[in-house]
Amino acid sequence: GDRWERKATYGSEDFVGLADEPRSPLGRGKHRGLLDSYQMVAQEEDAEPLVVSNYMRLRALGECLLRSLVFQGAVAVLIILNALVIGLETDRPDVLNWDIVEQILLVCFTFELLLRIFVLLPSRFFAVQNTDFVWNVFDVCIVAMGIVDFTCQEALQA
C-alpha cells in the first residue's frame, strides 16, 4: 500500500512524518490542533519519522490545556470569583486581606493570558483577522491594568 507523508509548517519550522492518518504530537489521534494541519502527500517507504521539537510539544500541550473544558470552566469560575471579590471588598473591607486574594487572581489571569499568547503566538493573537481580536485586546488591557495597579501599590508601600 501507499505510505503517506504528513507535513505541518509552524512558524519557521517544518515537521514531517509518516502516518496513515493525522494525529497530534502527543500521540492522541482524536485531538486535532496546532500540529494537525497536515497536508497528505504520497511518499516512499523510507520517509523520515516525525520530528517535533520540545517547543512545539509544549505549545501543543498548552493548546490541549486551553481547549479543555476543565480549564475553561476554571477560568470562568475565576472571573465570577473576581467579581465577587470586588463586591465583597467594597462591602466588607475588613473581613479578609483582599489584596492577597486580588494578587492570586491576577497571577491566575496573567498565566492564562500568557499561555494563550504563547500558544497562538503574538502575530496571530493580535491579528485583526482573528475572531477573538477584540476580546484579546480587552484581556491584555485588563491584565495590564491589574499589573500596573499592583506595581503602583507596591511602589507606594516601599
C-alpha beads as a LAMMPS data file, in Angstrom:
LAMMPS data file: protein, C-alpha beads

158 atoms
157 bonds

1 atom types
1 bond types

-500.0 500.0 xlo xhi
-500.0 500.0 ylo yhi
-500.0 500.0 zlo zhi

Masses

1 110.0

Atoms # bond

1 1 1 0.000 0.000 0.000
2 1 1 0.852 3.631 -0.301
3 1 1 2.529 5.353 2.583
4 1 1 1.705 8.968 3.266
5 1 1 3.861 11.800 4.491
6 1 1 2.307 14.410 6.715
7 1 1 3.811 17.836 6.871
8 1 1 2.973 20.687 9.225
9 1 1 4.606 24.060 8.914
10 1 1 4.507 26.098 12.084
11 1 1 6.310 29.393 12.208
12 1 1 9.694 28.817 10.621
13 1 1 9.848 25.086 11.398
14 1 1 8.641 22.149 9.287
15 1 1 7.542 18.910 10.887
16 1 1 7.367 15.838 8.701
17 1 1 6.486 12.246 9.464
18 1 1 4.763 9.066 8.358
19 1 1 1.196 8.296 9.269
20 1 1 -1.869 6.566 7.971
21 1 1 -3.945 9.399 9.433
22 1 1 -3.101 12.711 11.126
23 1 1 -2.611 12.662 14.887
24 1 1 -1.329 15.068 17.468
25 1 1 2.326 15.235 18.586
26 1 1 1.165 13.998 21.983
27 1 1 0.002 10.720 20.448
28 1 1 -3.705 11.343 20.880
29 1 1 -5.227 10.652 17.481
30 1 1 -8.593 12.210 18.255
31 1 1 -7.240 15.672 19.130
32 1 1 -6.713 17.915 16.150
33 1 1 -4.721 21.007 16.937
34 1 1 -1.623 23.015 16.157
35 1 1 0.383 20.180 14.678
36 1 1 -2.567 18.598 12.903
37 1 1 -2.775 20.913 9.898
38 1 1 -1.101 18.242 7.838
39 1 1 -1.011 18.031 4.075
40 1 1 -1.078 14.417 2.995
41 1 1 1.498 13.759 0.288
42 1 1 2.357 10.410 -1.333
43 1 1 5.741 9.261 -0.001
44 1 1 8.109 6.352 -0.499
45 1 1 8.664 3.648 2.124
46 1 1 11.877 5.172 3.517
47 1 1 10.480 8.544 4.630
48 1 1 11.880 10.199 7.757
49 1 1 9.960 9.792 11.056
50 1 1 8.011 12.702 12.560
51 1 1 10.337 15.307 14.084
52 1 1 8.778 17.595 16.669
53 1 1 10.738 19.979 18.877
54 1 1 10.137 20.243 22.617
55 1 1 8.981 23.813 21.988
56 1 1 6.251 22.529 19.654
57 1 1 5.277 19.805 22.132
58 1 1 4.955 22.433 24.856
59 1 1 2.792 24.630 22.628
60 1 1 0.623 21.650 21.673
61 1 1 0.262 20.740 25.349
62 1 1 -0.695 24.362 26.064
63 1 1 -3.300 24.193 23.340
64 1 1 -4.745 20.995 24.816
65 1 1 -4.962 22.731 28.175
66 1 1 -6.642 25.824 26.713
67 1 1 -9.184 23.696 24.831
68 1 1 -10.061 21.516 27.821
69 1 1 -13.466 22.050 29.395
70 1 1 -11.954 21.820 32.865
71 1 1 -9.542 24.682 32.166
72 1 1 -12.222 26.824 30.506
73 1 1 -14.538 26.145 33.438
74 1 1 -11.804 27.077 35.908
75 1 1 -11.220 30.386 34.105
76 1 1 -14.973 31.091 34.159
77 1 1 -15.024 30.386 37.913
78 1 1 -12.052 32.753 38.388
79 1 1 -13.902 35.522 36.530
80 1 1 -17.003 35.052 38.706
81 1 1 -14.841 34.834 41.837
82 1 1 -13.102 38.065 40.841
83 1 1 -16.469 39.837 40.518
84 1 1 -17.491 38.532 43.958
85 1 1 -14.195 39.695 45.460
86 1 1 -14.719 43.197 44.060
87 1 1 -18.198 43.320 45.617
88 1 1 -17.129 41.860 48.956
89 1 1 -14.064 44.076 49.114
90 1 1 -16.317 47.107 48.744
91 1 1 -18.965 45.969 51.250
92 1 1 -16.755 44.188 53.785
93 1 1 -13.208 45.544 53.555
94 1 1 -12.163 44.191 56.977
95 1 1 -13.198 40.542 56.516
96 1 1 -10.079 39.370 54.627
97 1 1 -6.819 40.708 53.305
98 1 1 -8.340 41.361 49.870
99 1 1 -5.004 42.463 48.391
100 1 1 -3.660 38.910 48.645
101 1 1 -6.820 37.479 47.066
102 1 1 -6.559 40.032 44.230
103 1 1 -2.892 39.193 43.691
104 1 1 -3.648 35.466 43.461
105 1 1 -6.381 36.160 40.909
106 1 1 -4.041 38.473 38.971
107 1 1 -1.397 35.723 38.803
108 1 1 -4.031 33.271 37.503
109 1 1 -5.316 35.698 34.853
110 1 1 -1.757 36.604 33.823
111 1 1 -0.866 32.923 33.441
112 1 1 -3.955 32.263 31.310
113 1 1 -3.245 35.284 29.097
114 1 1 0.440 34.428 28.629
115 1 1 -0.480 30.821 27.831
116 1 1 -2.887 31.973 25.109
117 1 1 -0.248 34.307 23.639
118 1 1 2.383 31.513 23.784
119 1 1 0.106 29.000 22.050
120 1 1 -1.210 31.348 19.364
121 1 1 1.970 33.412 19.005
122 1 1 1.680 37.214 19.232
123 1 1 1.293 37.553 15.452
124 1 1 -1.944 35.512 15.493
125 1 1 -3.110 36.575 18.955
126 1 1 -3.083 40.254 17.944
127 1 1 -4.093 39.733 14.297
128 1 1 -7.072 41.896 13.357
129 1 1 -8.401 38.944 11.326
130 1 1 -8.567 36.828 14.492
131 1 1 -12.228 36.480 15.503
132 1 1 -11.194 36.980 19.147
133 1 1 -9.088 40.075 18.418
134 1 1 -11.284 42.486 20.408
135 1 1 -11.501 40.113 23.382
136 1 1 -7.756 39.504 23.246
137 1 1 -7.015 43.240 23.364
138 1 1 -9.591 43.647 26.149
139 1 1 -7.957 40.856 28.174
140 1 1 -4.497 42.352 27.684
141 1 1 -5.756 45.774 28.837
142 1 1 -7.494 44.351 31.930
143 1 1 -4.490 42.253 32.980
144 1 1 -2.081 45.126 32.234
145 1 1 -4.159 47.483 34.407
146 1 1 -4.063 44.916 37.213
147 1 1 -0.278 44.613 36.931
148 1 1 0.143 48.423 36.857
149 1 1 -2.162 48.743 39.899
150 1 1 -0.192 46.089 41.796
151 1 1 3.135 47.696 40.851
152 1 1 1.973 51.156 41.934
153 1 1 0.668 49.833 45.254
154 1 1 3.968 48.083 45.934
155 1 1 5.949 51.202 44.976
156 1 1 3.874 53.396 47.281
157 1 1 4.265 50.999 50.204
158 1 1 8.048 50.820 49.810

Bonds

1 1 1 2
2 1 2 3
3 1 3 4
4 1 4 5
5 1 5 6
6 1 6 7
7 1 7 8
8 1 8 9
9 1 9 10
10 1 10 11
11 1 11 12
12 1 12 13
13 1 13 14
14 1 14 15
15 1 15 16
16 1 16 17
17 1 17 18
18 1 18 19
19 1 19 20
20 1 20 21
21 1 21 22
22 1 22 23
23 1 23 24
24 1 24 25
25 1 25 26
26 1 26 27
27 1 27 28
28 1 28 29
29 1 29 30
30 1 30 31
31 1 31 32
32 1 32 33
33 1 33 34
34 1 34 35
35 1 35 36
36 1 36 37
37 1 37 38
38 1 38 39
39 1 39 40
40 1 40 41
41 1 41 42
42 1 42 43
43 1 43 44
44 1 44 45
45 1 45 46
46 1 46 47
47 1 47 48
48 1 48 49
49 1 49 50
50 1 50 51
51 1 51 52
52 1 52 53
53 1 53 54
54 1 54 55
55 1 55 56
56 1 56 57
57 1 57 58
58 1 58 59
59 1 59 60
60 1 60 61
61 1 61 62
62 1 62 63
63 1 63 64
64 1 64 65
65 1 65 66
66 1 66 67
67 1 67 68
68 1 68 69
69 1 69 70
70 1 70 71
71 1 71 72
72 1 72 73
73 1 73 74
74 1 74 75
75 1 75 76
76 1 76 77
77 1 77 78
78 1 78 79
79 1 79 80
80 1 80 81
81 1 81 82
82 1 82 83
83 1 83 84
84 1 84 85
85 1 85 86
86 1 86 87
87 1 87 88
88 1 88 89
89 1 89 90
90 1 90 91
91 1 91 92
92 1 92 93
93 1 93 94
94 1 94 95
95 1 95 96
96 1 96 97
97 1 97 98
98 1 98 99
99 1 99 100
100 1 100 101
101 1 101 102
102 1 102 103
103 1 103 104
104 1 104 105
105 1 105 106
106 1 106 107
107 1 107 108
108 1 108 109
109 1 109 110
110 1 110 111
111 1 111 112
112 1 112 113
113 1 113 114
114 1 114 115
115 1 115 116
116 1 116 117
117 1 117 118
118 1 118 119
119 1 119 120
120 1 120 121
121 1 121 122
122 1 122 123
123 1 123 124
124 1 124 125
125 1 125 126
126 1 126 127
127 1 127 128
128 1 128 129
129 1 129 130
130 1 130 131
131 1 131 132
132 1 132 133
133 1 133 134
134 1 134 135
135 1 135 136
136 1 136 137
137 1 137 138
138 1 138 139
139 1 139 140
140 1 140 141
141 1 141 142
142 1 142 143
143 1 143 144
144 1 144 145
145 1 145 146
146 1 146 147
147 1 147 148
148 1 148 149
149 1 149 150
150 1 150 151
151 1 151 152
152 1 152 153
153 1 153 154
154 1 154 155
155 1 155 156
156 1 156 157
157 1 157 158
